Amino acid sequence: MNVSDAMTPRSDLVVVEIPGSRNDVLEYIQEYGFSSVPVVKDVDGDEVYRGLVTRDDLIEQPDEDQLALLMREVPTVGAAESIDAAAATIVAEGSRRLPVVDGDELVGILTVTDVIRAIARGEMAGDTEVGGLATTAVNATHTETPLPVAEREIGLANVPYAVVLDDDADLAGMVTEVDILAVARVVEGEASTGDSIAEQDSEWSWEGIKATGARYLPTRNVELPAEAVRHFMTEDLITVNSTRTAKEVAQELISNDIEQVPLVNGTDLDGIVRDVDLLEGL
């Protein structure tokens, strides 16, 4: 199976053009639920691929507005390359997507989701049980954690999710970067973020996330609601056990439009099965 058989073709891609701003990317990510947007430039009437801007770039570079400085270079792949080799590159590089190029022309994108879809359809190996693929280190937060604090926890953990626990430390839900960006609002100029952070006297105003001046530290020009995570999390979670196969879990991920599922043993949380974990099992 080749990359061309699984990739999302250029005709189905949303791109942003240089010159442009972070607002352009944020709007697309919020509207379509993308994790990244390709960046192109018109050169003498031809569209030339330049790079990608991801959800992480918007969060990690809160003060940068210029598209050309936000974008990153990632490995690229050719349409004729095998999808197994491309999946190995995704795992090795820690990238969730590979631009598919022909010279300087963008012809498509191969994402983790595209590979997961191929596993779900039985077009790639999927017999491995996920108990051996799961990530046992789990990022977690509490149901009453203010959303800006949870966003900071996710950023520090360098994962796209937080499992949400209740007062009894039981699994109550999950909040993801997609959930957070869906309710984010860009703050123009030097305007205060207002209620986007806890008050100084709040029990949640711990030292690592206090404001600098009147602005929220991790995402200075993105305002987030200060309500508890429970208002934004997904409560009815899909869970899997260790004997489920990669193909079965891939089908769950695709049908529910998610990137990770909790691995449970009875009522105990044993880990997280991420989509990239399934690629590592190929």
Backbone as CSV, one residue per row, in Angstrom:
resi,resn,N_x,N_y,N_z,CA_x,CA_y,CA_z,C_x,C_y,C_z
1,MET,0.848,-1.196,0.000,0.000,0.000,0.000,0.880,1.240,0.000
2,ASN,0.624,2.170,-0.888,1.418,3.381,-0.995,0.758,4.562,-0.280
3,VAL,1.568,5.591,-0.056,1.072,6.806,0.579,-0.112,7.376,-0.187
4,SER,-0.058,7.333,-1.496,-1.129,7.902,-2.319,-2.467,7.230,-2.075
5,ASP,-2.452,5.973,-1.609,-3.688,5.241,-1.352,-4.371,5.678,-0.063
6,ALA,-3.625,6.305,0.853,-4.173,6.635,2.174,-4.213,8.129,2.460
7,MET,-3.430,8.924,1.752,-3.294,10.341,2.075,-4.582,11.118,1.801
8,THR,-4.660,12.282,2.422,-5.695,13.254,2.086,-5.167,14.105,0.927
9,PRO,-5.816,14.090,-0.231,-5.264,14.796,-1.400,-5.354,16.315,-1.255
10,ARG,-4.562,17.009,-2.037,-4.522,18.483,-1.981,-5.911,19.081,-2.193
11,SER,-6.731,18.470,-3.026,-8.058,19.032,-3.311,-8.950,19.070,-2.082
12,ASP,-8.637,18.247,-1.070,-9.449,18.202,0.144,-8.816,18.951,1.308
13,LEU,-7.666,19.578,1.069,-6.946,20.262,2.141,-7.339,21.730,2.236
14,VAL,-7.376,22.230,3.474,-7.462,23.664,3.724,-6.051,24.150,3.995
15,VAL,-5.619,25.192,3.308,-4.274,25.731,3.488,-4.369,27.210,3.840
16,VAL,-3.278,27.730,4.394,-3.151,29.171,4.616,-1.969,29.667,3.806
17,GLU,-2.061,30.919,3.364,-1.032,31.472,2.493,-0.205,32.525,3.197
18,ILE,1.084,32.545,2.867,1.969,33.631,3.279,1.736,34.815,2.361
19,PRO,1.548,36.040,2.876,1.545,36.394,4.298,0.202,36.066,4.947
20,GLY,0.242,35.788,6.226,-0.974,35.479,6.963,-0.693,35.608,8.449
21,SER,-1.714,35.316,9.271,-1.560,35.508,10.713,-2.022,34.270,11.478
22,ARG,-1.748,34.241,12.770,-2.171,33.130,13.620,-3.695,33.032,13.682
23,ASN,-4.376,34.170,13.528,-5.835,34.155,13.555,-6.402,33.290,12.425
24,ASP,-5.751,33.345,11.254,-6.207,32.531,10.130,-6.163,31.047,10.488
25,VAL,-5.057,30.629,11.116,-4.890,29.222,11.484,-5.872,28.841,12.580
26,LEU,-6.019,29.693,13.599,-6.918,29.404,14.713,-8.346,29.229,14.222
27,GLU,-8.760,30.053,13.287,-10.124,29.947,12.754,-10.348,28.597,12.080
28,TYR,-9.360,28.139,11.293,-9.497,26.848,10.617,-9.495,25.699,11.623
29,ILE,-8.609,25.777,12.621,-8.532,24.718,13.618,-9.835,24.628,14.401
30,GLN,-10.403,25.784,14.750,-11.655,25.783,15.495,-12.822,25.307,14.636
31,GLU,-12.857,25.741,13.385,-13.987,25.409,12.526,-13.984,23.952,12.082
32,TYR,-12.790,23.431,11.763,-12.716,22.093,11.188,-12.172,21.033,12.146
33,GLY,-11.631,21.445,13.301,-11.055,20.488,14.232,-9.708,19.942,13.783
34,PHE,-8.996,20.690,12.907,-7.694,20.239,12.426,-6.657,20.308,13.542
35,SER,-5.631,19.475,13.428,-4.485,19.589,14.336,-3.353,20.389,13.701
36,SER,-3.431,20.609,12.386,-2.407,21.402,11.703,-2.977,21.935,10.398
37,VAL,-2.312,22.957,9.872,-2.711,23.551,8.599,-1.456,23.773,7.761
38,PRO,-1.413,23.276,6.518,-0.261,23.512,5.654,-0.157,24.988,5.257
39,VAL,1.070,25.421,5.059,1.344,26.801,4.652,1.921,26.786,3.241
40,VAL,1.353,27.602,2.363,1.824,27.683,0.984,2.099,29.147,0.634
41,LYS,2.793,29.341,-0.473,3.085,30.692,-0.954,2.967,30.718,-2.468
42,ASP,2.400,31.798,-2.985,2.304,31.970,-4.427,3.637,32.501,-4.952
43,VAL,4.258,31.748,-5.838,5.526,32.157,-6.446,5.333,32.159,-7.955
44,ASP,5.203,33.356,-8.500,5.011,33.521,-9.951,3.841,32.698,-10.470
45,GLY,2.762,32.695,-9.693,1.556,31.995,-10.113,1.500,30.530,-9.756
46,ASP,2.572,29.992,-9.179,2.586,28.588,-8.760,2.508,28.501,-7.243
47,GLU,1.740,27.519,-6.757,1.627,27.298,-5.318,2.818,26.469,-4.847
48,VAL,3.576,27.015,-3.899,4.774,26.344,-3.385,4.560,26.028,-1.912
49,TYR,4.837,24.788,-1.534,4.703,24.369,-0.144,5.830,24.969,0.697
50,ARG,5.461,25.488,1.914,6.457,26.119,2.773,6.595,25.455,4.149
51,GLY,5.531,24.863,4.701,5.620,24.260,6.027,4.251,24.018,6.618
52,LEU,4.218,23.792,7.931,2.980,23.547,8.656,2.897,24.447,9.870
53,VAL,1.670,24.778,10.261,1.419,25.388,11.566,0.488,24.442,12.310
54,THR,0.848,24.086,13.534,0.089,23.114,14.308,-0.584,23.761,15.511
55,ARG,-1.483,22.990,16.160,-2.089,23.449,17.406,-1.014,23.800,18.421
56,ASP,0.023,22.957,18.510,1.086,23.193,19.486,1.804,24.511,19.213
57,ASP,2.000,24.844,17.937,2.695,26.092,17.604,1.938,27.305,18.127
58,LEU,0.612,27.269,18.041,-0.195,28.391,18.522,-0.072,28.543,20.027
59,ILE,0.004,27.408,20.735,0.082,27.443,22.194,1.492,27.774,22.662
60,GLU,2.501,27.219,21.982,3.881,27.393,22.430,4.467,28.744,22.050
61,GLN,3.890,29.437,21.054,4.388,30.750,20.639,3.254,31.781,20.750
62,PRO,2.838,32.074,21.981,1.642,32.904,22.178,1.775,34.334,21.696
63,ASP,2.991,34.847,21.572,3.169,36.250,21.189,3.447,36.434,19.702
64,GLU,3.613,35.336,18.977,3.968,35.444,17.560,2.711,35.459,16.703
65,ASP,2.608,36.464,15.824,1.422,36.598,14.980,1.705,36.259,13.526
66,GLN,2.969,36.399,13.094,3.289,36.211,11.686,3.321,34.724,11.321
67,LEU,2.597,34.391,10.287,2.486,33.011,9.845,3.853,32.427,9.487
68,ALA,4.681,33.214,8.829,5.981,32.729,8.385,6.872,32.328,9.554
69,LEU,6.675,32.945,10.727,7.485,32.632,11.894,6.843,31.567,12.776
70,LEU,5.547,31.351,12.607,4.854,30.308,13.367,5.067,28.927,12.769
71,MET,5.211,28.864,11.449,5.253,27.558,10.797,6.551,26.825,11.109
72,ARG,6.472,25.503,10.990,7.631,24.661,11.221,7.886,23.779,10.001
73,GLU,9.140,23.365,9.861,9.479,22.404,8.825,9.361,21.002,9.405
74,VAL,8.742,20.101,8.676,8.624,18.706,9.094,9.061,17.833,7.935
75,PRO,9.404,16.578,8.202,9.776,15.690,7.099,8.645,15.572,6.090
76,THR,8.999,15.385,4.849,8.010,15.190,3.792,8.172,13.788,3.212
77,VAL,7.199,13.399,2.403,7.191,12.062,1.829,6.662,12.157,0.404
78,GLY,7.023,11.190,-0.412,6.509,11.127,-1.773,5.284,10.232,-1.851
79,ALA,4.440,10.485,-2.815,3.187,9.741,-2.933,3.416,8.257,-3.234
80,ALA,4.546,7.902,-3.840,4.813,6.513,-4.218,5.471,5.707,-3.108
81,GLU,5.835,6.364,-1.992,6.484,5.652,-0.889,5.482,4.733,-0.195
82,SER,5.958,3.643,0.391,5.067,2.721,1.092,4.531,3.371,2.368
83,ILE,3.289,3.059,2.696,2.683,3.653,3.878,3.340,3.133,5.154
84,ASP,3.856,1.902,5.122,4.553,1.365,6.292,5.809,2.174,6.588
85,ALA,6.557,2.519,5.546,7.765,3.323,5.728,7.402,4.719,6.216
86,ALA,6.319,5.278,5.670,5.881,6.602,6.100,5.434,6.584,7.559
87,ALA,4.728,5.524,7.970,4.299,5.402,9.367,5.501,5.314,10.289
88,ALA,6.544,4.606,9.868,7.765,4.516,10.665,8.425,5.889,10.809
89,THR,8.367,6.694,9.751,8.912,8.057,9.817,8.118,8.911,10.792
90,ILE,6.790,8.785,10.764,5.940,9.537,11.691,6.321,9.219,13.131
91,VAL,6.505,7.928,13.442,6.862,7.516,14.797,8.251,8.030,15.170
92,ALA,9.214,7.854,14.260,10.594,8.246,14.545,10.740,9.746,14.737
93,GLU,9.987,10.528,13.963,10.111,11.985,14.007,9.188,12.622,15.049
94,GLY,8.254,11.848,15.596,7.314,12.415,16.560,6.397,13.438,15.941
95,SER,6.097,13.271,14.646,5.221,14.205,13.939,3.903,13.514,13.653
96,ARG,2.800,14.246,13.736,1.486,13.658,13.498,1.070,13.698,12.034
97,ARG,1.882,14.306,11.193,1.518,14.400,9.795,2.771,14.567,8.935
98,LEU,2.692,14.046,7.712,3.766,14.204,6.746,3.198,14.848,5.491
99,PRO,3.656,16.044,5.139,3.257,16.610,3.851,3.733,15.706,2.718
100,VAL,2.869,15.485,1.747,3.214,14.680,0.579,3.515,15.659,-0.554
101,VAL,4.731,15.618,-1.053,5.160,16.632,-2.019,5.702,15.990,-3.289
102,ASP,5.607,16.764,-4.354,6.233,16.436,-5.639,7.057,17.653,-5.997
103,GLY,8.360,17.580,-5.697,9.188,18.783,-5.806,8.793,19.771,-4.732
104,ASP,8.385,20.993,-5.151,7.901,22.004,-4.207,6.379,22.047,-4.138
105,GLU,5.722,21.154,-4.857,4.259,21.165,-4.909,3.673,20.265,-3.826
106,LEU,2.711,20.805,-3.096,1.994,20.026,-2.096,0.900,19.223,-2.798
107,VAL,0.976,17.885,-2.715,-0.031,17.048,-3.379,-0.952,16.360,-2.374
108,GLY,-0.629,16.467,-1.097,-1.492,15.869,-0.084,-0.852,15.908,1.289
109,ILE,-1.527,15.310,2.266,-1.015,15.174,3.627,-1.315,13.752,4.083
110,LEU,-0.318,13.087,4.663,-0.540,11.807,5.318,-0.486,12.044,6.814
111,THR,-1.595,11.797,7.496,-1.675,12.029,8.935,-1.724,10.711,9.691
112,VAL,-1.536,10.806,10.999,-1.716,9.635,11.857,-3.104,9.050,11.641
113,THR,-4.098,9.928,11.530,-5.473,9.462,11.332,-5.625,8.682,10.038
114,ASP,-4.935,9.092,8.973,-4.996,8.353,7.712,-4.460,6.931,7.893
115,VAL,-3.375,6.795,8.654,-2.807,5.470,8.901,-3.748,4.648,9.777
116,ILE,-4.330,5.286,10.799,-5.283,4.590,11.672,-6.474,4.102,10.854
117,ARG,-6.917,4.909,9.902,-8.042,4.509,9.048,-7.673,3.259,8.231
118,ALA,-6.425,3.190,7.760,-5.981,2.021,7.004,-5.922,0.781,7.896
119,ILE,-5.499,0.955,9.149,-5.493,-0.165,10.097,-6.920,-0.623,10.366
120,ALA,-7.829,0.333,10.546,-9.230,0.013,10.838,-9.877,-0.755,9.698
121,ARG,-9.461,-0.473,8.468,-10.037,-1.153,7.307,-9.377,-2.495,7.034
122,GLY,-8.356,-2.834,7.805,-7.655,-4.096,7.597,-6.632,-4.045,6.491
123,GLU,-6.250,-2.849,6.062,-5.280,-2.702,4.978,-3.846,-2.718,5.489
124,MET,-3.686,-2.639,6.820,-2.379,-2.731,7.458,-2.516,-3.678,8.650
125,ALA,-1.381,-4.146,9.150,-1.391,-5.104,10.258,-2.112,-4.519,11.469
126,GLY,-3.008,-5.334,12.062,-3.759,-4.829,13.209,-4.122,-5.905,14.209
127,ASP,-3.352,-7.001,14.260,-3.678,-8.112,15.149,-3.065,-7.981,16.543
128,THR,-2.152,-7.046,16.742,-1.485,-6.901,18.029,-2.465,-6.448,19.102
129,GLU,-2.406,-7.079,20.288,-3.251,-6.652,21.398,-2.713,-5.349,21.977
130,VAL,-3.619,-4.434,22.316,-3.193,-3.080,22.697,-2.646,-2.987,24.106
131,GLY,-2.803,-4.066,24.899,-2.235,-4.028,26.246,-0.743,-3.802,26.234
132,GLY,-0.073,-4.303,25.193,1.369,-4.110,25.075,1.774,-2.845,24.364
133,LEU,0.796,-2.113,23.825,1.081,-0.875,23.093,0.743,0.377,23.894
134,ALA,-0.087,0.222,24.919,-0.612,1.375,25.653,0.493,2.141,26.376
135,THR,0.244,3.422,26.576,1.107,4.274,27.381,0.624,4.216,28.828
136,THR,1.486,3.802,29.736,1.065,3.638,31.130,1.127,4.939,31.924
137,ALA,1.933,5.891,31.464,1.989,7.208,32.112,0.788,8.029,31.640
138,VAL,-0.082,8.424,32.576,-1.339,9.084,32.233,-1.361,10.503,32.786
139,ASN,-1.681,11.475,31.935,-1.858,12.852,32.378,-3.278,13.029,32.894
140,ALA,-3.420,13.599,34.092,-4.746,13.696,34.705,-4.960,15.068,35.336
141,THR,-6.217,15.431,35.486,-6.622,16.653,36.181,-7.904,16.350,36.949
142,HIS,-8.427,17.354,37.661,-9.615,17.171,38.510,-10.815,17.860,37.864
143,THR,-12.004,17.352,38.174,-13.222,17.904,37.569,-13.393,19.387,37.833
144,GLU,-12.895,19.896,38.973,-13.097,21.298,39.330,-11.928,22.193,38.936
145,THR,-10.945,21.646,38.259,-9.817,22.455,37.807,-10.289,23.495,36.793
146,PRO,-9.938,24.766,36.980,-10.282,25.769,35.959,-9.637,25.413,34.618
147,LEU,-10.352,25.650,33.551,-9.867,25.262,32.230,-8.480,25.824,31.910
148,PRO,-8.165,27.098,32.242,-6.812,27.583,31.946,-5.727,26.801,32.682
149,VAL,-6.038,26.302,33.880,-5.064,25.491,34.614,-4.888,24.143,33.913
150,ALA,-5.987,23.559,33.489,-5.911,22.288,32.770,-5.120,22.439,31.471
151,GLU,-5.319,23.569,30.779,-4.557,23.824,29.550,-3.065,23.875,29.849
152,ARG,-2.722,24.492,30.966,-1.312,24.582,31.354,-0.769,23.197,31.702
153,GLU,-1.571,22.388,32.381,-1.155,21.026,32.724,-0.894,20.197,31.465
154,ILE,-1.780,20.328,30.487,-1.615,19.614,29.222,-0.334,20.054,28.520
155,GLY,-0.095,21.369,28.519,1.119,21.886,27.890,2.388,21.385,28.562
156,LEU,2.396,21.375,29.898,3.575,20.917,30.633,3.806,19.422,30.443
157,ALA,2.720,18.655,30.330,2.842,17.209,30.141,3.202,16.850,28.705
158,ASN,3.046,17.807,27.783,3.356,17.602,26.365,2.551,16.459,25.763
159,VAL,1.280,16.419,26.125,0.331,15.471,25.542,-0.920,16.249,25.157
160,PRO,-1.764,15.712,24.262,-2.927,16.483,23.804,-4.192,16.261,24.619
161,TYR,-4.078,15.703,25.831,-5.269,15.362,26.596,-4.986,15.432,28.092
162,ALA,-6.057,15.403,28.886,-5.965,15.136,30.319,-7.162,14.290,30.708
163,VAL,-6.913,13.163,31.358,-7.981,12.375,31.944,-8.505,13.149,33.147
164,VAL,-9.831,13.225,33.289,-10.435,14.010,34.357,-10.933,13.061,35.454
165,LEU,-10.486,13.295,36.688,-10.842,12.461,37.830,-11.780,13.213,38.764
166,ASP,-12.683,12.465,39.413,-13.601,13.087,40.359,-13.019,13.058,41.766
167,ASP,-13.835,13.416,42.766,-13.356,13.503,44.145,-12.880,12.165,44.700
168,ASP,-13.361,11.074,44.107,-12.948,9.736,44.542,-11.809,9.182,43.693
169,ALA,-11.238,10.034,42.864,-10.153,9.647,41.951,-10.607,8.637,40.909
170,ASP,-11.911,8.606,40.631,-12.444,7.746,39.589,-12.493,8.507,38.267
171,LEU,-12.453,7.759,37.168,-12.485,8.350,35.832,-13.837,9.012,35.586
172,ALA,-13.807,10.343,35.340,-15.046,11.092,35.120,-15.189,11.573,33.689
173,GLY,-14.074,11.694,32.963,-14.136,12.189,31.597,-12.755,12.461,31.057
174,MET,-12.705,13.176,29.951,-11.437,13.539,29.332,-11.588,14.893,28.649
175,VAL,-10.545,15.721,28.748,-10.521,16.996,28.045,-9.294,17.003,27.146
176,THR,-9.449,17.521,25.921,-8.365,17.490,24.948,-8.045,18.895,24.446
177,GLU,-6.934,18.996,23.702,-6.582,20.273,23.078,-7.694,20.767,22.167
178,VAL,-8.363,19.840,21.496,-9.460,20.226,20.604,-10.577,20.884,21.402
179,ASP,-10.910,20.323,22.557,-11.948,20.904,23.415,-11.565,22.316,23.847
180,ILE,-10.291,22.489,24.172,-9.821,23.789,24.670,-9.820,24.827,23.561
181,LEU,-9.287,24.476,22.404,-9.239,25.442,21.304,-10.631,25.780,20.783
182,ALA,-11.589,24.879,20.978,-12.953,25.143,20.528,-13.596,26.302,21.279
183,VAL,-13.124,26.584,22.491,-13.707,27.672,23.293,-12.725,28.814,23.501
184,ALA,-11.562,28.762,22.822,-10.573,29.826,22.946,-11.011,31.052,22.154
185,ARG,-10.647,32.212,22.661,-10.936,33.462,21.964,-9.670,34.287,21.895
186,VAL,-9.320,34.743,20.693,-8.126,35.557,20.518,-8.349,36.933,21.108
187,VAL,-7.406,37.389,21.915,-7.453,38.720,22.507,-6.535,39.626,21.708
188,GLU,-7.077,40.692,21.133,-6.296,41.580,20.289,-5.401,42.476,21.132
189,GLY,-4.221,42.773,20.586,-3.317,43.727,21.211,-2.926,43.326,22.612
190,GLU,-2.931,44.328,23.526,-2.516,44.092,24.894,-3.702,44.035,25.835
191,ALA,-4.899,43.716,25.317,-6.087,43.688,26.172,-5.938,42.654,27.265
192,SER,-6.505,42.948,28.423,-6.468,42.016,29.539,-7.271,40.773,29.208
193,THR,-6.819,39.636,29.744,-7.545,38.400,29.548,-8.687,38.258,30.541
194,GLY,-8.865,39.230,31.411,-10.023,39.240,32.302,-10.128,37.998,33.144
195,ASP,-11.230,37.254,32.979,-11.484,36.101,33.815,-10.806,34.830,33.314
196,SER,-9.828,34.958,32.442,-9.216,33.757,31.904,-8.260,33.091,32.891
197,ILE,-7.983,33.754,34.050,-7.155,33.133,35.067,-7.835,33.286,36.414
198,ALA,-7.385,32.453,37.370,-7.943,32.535,38.712,-7.485,33.803,39.406
199,GLU,-8.270,34.282,40.359,-7.861,35.419,41.174,-6.653,35.021,42.019
200,GLN,-5.887,36.004,42.456,-4.693,35.732,43.225,-5.000,34.969,44.513
201,ASP,-6.180,35.190,45.103,-6.531,34.521,46.342,-7.224,33.189,46.131
202,SER,-7.458,32.793,44.885,-8.133,31.544,44.609,-7.252,30.370,44.989
203,GLU,-7.874,29.279,45.457,-7.106,28.088,45.805,-6.417,27.497,44.586
204,TRP,-6.879,27.865,43.382,-6.275,27.334,42.164,-5.164,28.235,41.633
205,SER,-4.902,29.357,42.277,-3.907,30.296,41.756,-2.523,29.914,42.264
206,TRP,-2.038,28.741,41.860,-0.729,28.301,42.299,0.366,28.988,41.498
207,GLU,1.555,29.008,42.065,2.622,29.883,41.592,2.937,29.729,40.120
208,GLY,2.883,28.498,39.587,3.317,28.257,38.219,2.448,28.882,37.158
209,ILE,1.215,29.336,37.485,0.351,29.851,36.434,-0.142,31.263,36.703
210,LYS,0.440,31.940,37.697,0.005,33.312,37.956,0.283,34.187,36.745
211,ALA,-0.490,35.239,36.643,-0.380,36.124,35.492,0.872,36.975,35.563
212,THR,1.343,37.396,34.402,2.366,38.416,34.311,1.649,39.695,33.911
213,GLY,1.637,40.695,34.801,0.775,41.848,34.578,-0.660,41.381,34.703
214,ALA,-1.431,41.539,33.619,-2.835,41.102,33.646,-3.086,40.013,32.625
215,ARG,-2.008,39.335,32.198,-2.174,38.383,31.101,-1.819,36.977,31.549
216,TYR,-2.483,36.010,30.968,-2.286,34.609,31.294,-1.012,34.108,30.637
217,LEU,-0.134,33.508,31.396,1.217,33.221,30.951,1.345,32.270,29.759
218,PRO,0.726,31.058,29.781,1.012,30.127,28.685,0.489,30.569,27.321
219,THR,-0.686,31.209,27.282,-1.257,31.634,26.007,-1.714,33.079,26.143
220,ARG,-0.772,34.004,26.050,-1.016,35.382,26.435,-2.103,36.065,25.628
221,ASN,-2.274,35.707,24.372,-3.289,36.387,23.590,-4.440,35.458,23.206
222,VAL,-4.627,34.394,23.981,-5.781,33.521,23.833,-6.508,33.451,25.174
223,GLU,-7.736,33.861,25.174,-8.532,33.871,26.398,-9.335,32.587,26.504
224,LEU,-9.295,31.974,27.680,-10.043,30.746,27.929,-11.041,30.967,29.047
225,PRO,-12.205,30.334,28.976,-13.165,30.436,30.075,-12.544,29.893,31.367
226,ALA,-12.864,30.515,32.489,-12.292,30.108,33.770,-13.128,29.056,34.478
227,GLU,-14.201,28.590,33.840,-15.041,27.588,34.492,-14.304,26.259,34.640
228,ALA,-14.865,25.398,35.486,-14.271,24.094,35.773,-14.244,23.212,34.528
229,VAL,-13.252,22.333,34.483,-13.076,21.419,33.362,-14.323,20.584,33.095
230,ARG,-15.073,20.256,34.126,-16.245,19.386,33.941,-17.253,19.965,32.947
231,HIS,-17.224,21.277,32.733,-18.142,21.891,31.782,-17.710,21.671,30.329
232,PHE,-16.464,21.277,30.120,-15.920,21.178,28.762,-15.478,19.761,28.401
233,MET,-15.371,18.880,29.386,-14.868,17.525,29.143,-15.917,16.655,28.467
234,THR,-15.445,15.565,27.884,-16.322,14.515,27.378,-16.554,13.522,28.506
235,GLU,-17.820,13.293,28.841,-18.140,12.420,29.970,-18.325,10.966,29.558
236,ASP,-19.027,10.720,28.470,-19.318,9.347,28.044,-18.139,8.813,27.226
237,LEU,-17.147,8.299,27.936,-15.918,7.885,27.286,-16.008,6.485,26.701
238,ILE,-15.351,6.312,25.577,-15.096,4.984,25.033,-13.857,4.455,25.739
239,THR,-13.917,3.257,26.298,-12.755,2.639,26.940,-12.493,1.283,26.292
240,VAL,-11.272,0.789,26.452,-10.909,-0.515,25.902,-10.142,-1.299,26.949
241,ASN,-10.103,-2.631,26.789,-9.276,-3.450,27.671,-8.054,-3.948,26.914
242,SER,-7.165,-4.612,27.639,-5.854,-4.945,27.082,-5.902,-5.998,25.984
243,THR,-7.003,-6.756,25.885,-7.063,-7.813,24.879,-7.626,-7.351,23.538
244,ARG,-8.089,-6.117,23.464,-8.577,-5.597,22.183,-7.404,-5.484,21.223
245,THR,-7.661,-5.708,19.951,-6.600,-5.628,18.955,-6.444,-4.197,18.442
246,ALA,-5.294,-3.960,17.802,-5.042,-2.641,17.219,-6.111,-2.292,16.196
247,LYS,-6.544,-3.269,15.404,-7.580,-3.011,14.406,-8.883,-2.596,15.076
248,GLU,-9.281,-3.285,16.146,-10.522,-2.964,16.844,-10.465,-1.567,17.469
249,VAL,-9.324,-1.239,18.074,-9.184,0.088,18.685,-9.132,1.164,17.607
250,ALA,-8.474,0.872,16.484,-8.450,1.831,15.375,-9.866,2.127,14.905
251,GLN,-10.704,1.120,14.841,-12.097,1.318,14.440,-12.835,2.204,15.434
252,GLU,-12.555,2.035,16.734,-13.165,2.881,17.760,-12.711,4.332,17.600
253,LEU,-11.424,4.526,17.353,-10.892,5.885,17.202,-11.530,6.594,16.012
254,ILE,-11.633,5.888,14.893,-12.180,6.497,13.686,-13.673,6.766,13.836
255,SER,-14.418,5.802,14.331,-15.876,5.957,14.410,-16.288,7.009,15.424
256,ASN,-15.426,7.264,16.425,-15.766,8.257,17.442,-14.975,9.561,17.283
257,ASP,-14.136,9.652,16.234,-13.377,10.862,15.927,-12.549,11.321,17.123
258,ILE,-11.761,10.393,17.684,-10.911,10.685,18.836,-9.492,10.202,18.552
259,GLU,-8.541,10.655,19.375,-7.139,10.318,19.167,-6.590,9.384,20.228
260,GLN,-7.329,9.161,21.307,-6.870,8.277,22.355,-8.060,7.737,23.151
261,VAL,-7.870,6.552,23.748,-8.912,5.962,24.597,-8.260,5.453,25.875
262,PRO,-8.965,5.554,27.010,-8.435,4.979,28.251,-8.395,3.452,28.178
263,LEU,-7.320,2.878,28.713,-7.203,1.428,28.855,-7.610,1.081,30.280
264,VAL,-8.625,0.252,30.434,-9.146,-0.063,31.761,-9.075,-1.556,32.030
265,ASN,-8.971,-1.882,33.320,-9.047,-3.250,33.806,-10.148,-3.264,34.848
266,GLY,-11.348,-3.670,34.443,-12.507,-3.502,35.318,-12.828,-2.025,35.435
267,THR,-12.727,-1.486,36.647,-12.935,-0.050,36.862,-11.622,0.706,37.029
268,ASP,-10.495,-0.005,36.977,-9.186,0.620,37.168,-8.639,1.148,35.847
269,LEU,-8.078,2.346,35.906,-7.437,2.944,34.742,-5.996,2.477,34.682
270,ASP,-5.642,1.734,33.626,-4.300,1.169,33.504,-3.399,1.944,32.556
271,GLY,-3.976,2.811,31.727,-3.156,3.548,30.780,-3.998,4.224,29.727
272,ILE,-3.329,4.684,28.692,-3.974,5.340,27.560,-3.466,4.684,26.276
273,VAL,-4.391,4.359,25.385,-3.994,3.898,24.055,-4.157,5.071,23.102
274,ARG,-3.034,5.607,22.649,-3.049,6.729,21.713,-2.975,6.200,20.284
275,ASP,-3.440,7.005,19.357,-3.360,6.568,17.958,-1.927,6.280,17.544
276,VAL,-0.976,7.087,18.018,0.422,6.858,17.646,0.962,5.565,18.234
277,ASP,0.380,5.111,19.345,0.796,3.825,19.903,0.497,2.694,18.918
278,LEU,-0.610,2.806,18.198,-0.965,1.776,17.216,0.029,1.746,16.063
279,LEU,0.564,2.912,15.694,1.577,2.958,14.637,2.856,2.265,15.089
280,GLU,3.179,2.393,16.367,4.392,1.766,16.885,4.292,0.247,16.870
281,GLY,3.057,-0.270,16.820,2.862,-1.708,16.791,2.901,-2.311,15.405
282,LEU,3.065,-1.478,14.374,3.074,-2.008,13.000,4.364,-2.796,12.713
